[in-house]
């Protein structure tokens, strides 16, 4: 069975790195984070961007699959001249 976890992007990287590495050490198959600007009771505290968080997590882990739970994709509209 493959298990995944959610890691909120609320920790500065000195602490966040340990959390992502711990998830890998515990044997989780994947770890996800939210791609929101803020979330519920965390809206008044630190909340870091999903892409920089996942980039740092990729550099700090080896096997853990990474992803976002929600990604706000803006539709591409080509510029015409």
MILO-64571 format. One line per 8 residues: number of its first residue (from 0); for each residue z, x, y of N, C-alpha, C. Coordinates in steps of 0.001 Angstrom, whole numbers, plus 524288, in hexadecimal, padded with zeros to 5 digits. Layout:
N
NUM) Z/X/Y/Z/X/Y/Z/X/Y; ...
***
This chain:
81
0) 80000/80341/7FB7C/80000/80000/80000/80000/8037B/804D5; 7FCD5/80218/8089D/7FC94/804F8/80D8E/7FF8E/801F9/811C0; 80317/804A6/8144B/80632/8023D/81869/804BE/80481/81DB3; 804FB/8013E/821A2/803E9/802E3/826FC/80899/8018C/82A60; 808BF/803DD/82F00/80CF5/802D4/832A7/80AC6/8026D/83828; 80DE5/80046/83B9E/80C86/7FFEC/84125/81046/8036E/84424; 80E2A/806AA/84791/8115A/80A01/84AE6/8100B/808A7/8508B; 813D9/80688/85340/812F9/80507/858B0/8126C/809E4/85C15
8) 80EE2/809C6/85FF0/80E04/80E54/8634F/811F3/80E88/867D6; 816FD/80EAD/86685/81B16/80E74/86A81/81E0A/8139B/86B0A; 81CBA/81766/867CB/81F97/81C58/867D1/81C62/820A9/86A58; 81EF0/823DA/86D6A/81C5B/82891/86F5D/81B07/82BE4/86A9E; 81713/82F35/86B09/814EA/831B5/86670/818BF/83540/8638C; 81C80/83791/8663B/8205D/83AD8/8638C/82328/837BD/85F43; 8243A/832CB/8603D/826A5/82F68/85C54/82287/82C9F/8590A; 81E49/82AEA/85B7C/81A2A/8281A/858B9/817C2/82B47/85451
16) 81703/83046/8552D/814BF/833A4/85127/81809/83388/84C31; 81D21/833B0/84CC4/820A1/83389/84839/82017/82E63/84548; 81F5A/82A28/84822/81EDE/82506/845B1/819D2/8249F/84288; 8157E/82666/844CB/81081/8263B/841FD/810A1/829C9/83D34; 812E6/82E5F/83DBD/81350/831F4/8394B/816F0/82FC3/8351A; 81B0F/82D20/836B7/81EA9/82ABC/832F6/81BEF/8266E/82FE2; 818AA/82364/8326F/815B3/81F51/82FB1/81255/821BF/82B71; 80FE2/82620/82CAC/80CB6/828DC/828BD/81025/82AFA/82461
24) 8148C/82D5A/825C4/8181F/82F82/821DA/81A40/82B4F/81E2F; 81AF7/82696/8202D/81CE1/8223F/81CF8/818B1/8200F/8195A; 813DB/821D2/81A00/80FAC/82038/8167C/80C82/81B8A/8183F; 80D12/819ED/81D22/809D7/8159F/81F01/80419/8172F/81ED5; 800D4/81374/81D6C/7FB37/81455/81D24/7F8C8/8145F/82299; 7FAC0/810EC/825F9/7F890/8106A/82B37/7FCE0/80F06/82F0B; 7FBEB/8104D/833F3/7FF78/80ED3/8382D/7FC29/80CDD/83CB4; 7FDF3/808BD/83F0D/7FB16/80636/84345/7FE73/805FF/84827
32) 7FBEB/8057C/84C9C/7FEA6/8049C/85182/7FBC2/80059/8547E; 7FE5A/7FE26/85854/7FC01/7F9FC/85B6F/7F8BE/7FC35/85FE1; 7F499/7F97B/8612A/7F165/7FAD1/865A9/7F218/7F688/869BB; 7F6E0/7F615/86BA8/7F81C/7F264/86FD3/7F9DA/7F57C/8748E; 7F9ED/7F317/8790D/7FC0D/7F5A4/87DB2/801FF/7F557/87DBE; 80416/7F16E/87B3A/809BC/7F0CA/87AA8/80A95/7ECB9/8765D; 80F5F/7EC6E/87470/8105C/7E8B4/87040/815FA/7E6DC/87073; 816BA/7E1E9/87108/81BB6/7DF27/870CF/82013/7E1EE/873B7
40) 82448/7E326/87118/828DA/7E56D/873A0/8280F/7EB13/87550; 823C6/7ED6E/873BC/822AB/7F2D9/8752A/81FAB/7F34F/87A4C; 81E7D/7EF00/87CDB/81B28/7EF24/88181/81D86/7F212/8861D; 822AB/7F2AA/88643/82523/7F56C/88A9B/8264E/7FB27/8895C; 82519/7FCDA/884B5/82623/80240/8832A/82115/8053E/88282; 8216E/809F8/88073/81CAB/80D01/87F9A/8193E/80A82/87B62; 81433/80AB1/87C40/8105D/808A2/8787B/80B83/80BFB/8791A; 80A37/80EFE/87528/80600/812C6/87588/800F9/810A7/87320
48) 7FC95/812AC/874E8/7F778/810DF/8731D/7F691/811F3/86D58; 7F3BF/80E68/86ACE/7F2C4/80ECF/86536/7EF4C/8137E/863DB; 7EB2B/81455/866C8/7E783/81891/8656E/7EA0F/81DF0/865F6; 7ECC8/81F23/86A46/7EF77/82433/86A76/7F3B3/824B7/86643; 7F66F/82074/86523/7FA7B/82093/86116/7F817/821C0/85BC7; 7F3CF/81F23/85A7C/7F149/82009/8556E/7EED0/8256F/85520; 7ECDC/82766/85975/7EAAE/82CB0/85992/7EEEC/830AD/85861; 7F363/83011/85AD6/7F7C4/8339F/859D5/7F9B0/8330A/85436
56) 7F9F0/82E3E/85239/7FBA5/82D56/84CD9/7F7E4/82FD4/848F3; 7F2D8/82FA5/84A19/7EEFA/8321E/846A2/7EFBC/83800/84665; 7F13D/83A4D/84AC8/7F225/83FF2/84AE3/7F73E/8416B/84829; 7FAEE/83DC8/847DA/80018/83EF0/845B0/800AC/83D78/83FEE; 7FCD8/83A9A/83DCB/7FD26/838EA/83855/7F850/83AC6/83567; 7F886/83A6A/8302B/7F40F/83C40/82D09/7F16F/837E7/829ED; 7F480/8347E/8277C/7F254/8309D/823EA/7F29E/82B09/825F4; 7F5E6/82A27/829B9/7F6F3/824E0/82BA7/7F21C/82296/82E47
64) 7F087/81DFD/82C84/7EC3B/81B3D/82F24/7EE6F/818A2/83400; 7EB68/8189E/8382F/7ED4D/816C3/83D39/7E9DD/81269/83F4C; 7EC3D/80EF0/8425A/7E919/80ACD/844A9/7EC30/80792/84885; 7E972/803F6/84B07/7EBF3/8005B/84EA6/7EC3E/7FAFE/84C1C; 7F028/7F80B/84D8F/7F093/7F2AE/84BA8/7ED37/7EF09/84EED; 7ECF3/7F01D/853E4/7E9CF/7ECFB/85776/7E6F8/7F0C6/85B0C; 7E1F4/7F02A/85B82/7DEFD/7F36D/85F1A/7DBE8/7EFD7/862B8; 7DCC9/7F08E/867AA/7DA07/7ED63/86B84/7D4D4/7F008/86CC9
72) 7D0CC/7EE15/86A61/7CBA4/7F071/86B16/7C8C7/7ED86/86F5A; 7C6E5/7F082/87321/7C3C5/7EE36/8774D/7BE10/7EE6D/8758A; 7BB46/7EA15/875C9/7B5C6/7EA13/87430/7B28B/7EDE2/87787; 7AEFF/7F078/87507/7AB8D/7F421/877B3/7A73B/7F111/87A75; 7A68B/7F23C/87F5A/7A228/7EFDC/88229/79F07/7F440/884A9; 79A46/7F50E/882F9/79720/7F957/8850A/79600/7F895/88AD7; 795B7/7FCEB/88D87/7946D/7FCD6/89318/78E85/7FD35/893A2; 78C5E/7F9B1/8969D/786B2/7F9D4/8978A/785C9/7FBBF/89D10
80) 781BE/7FECD/89DA2/78077/80100/8A2CC/77B5F/7FEC7/8A49F
***
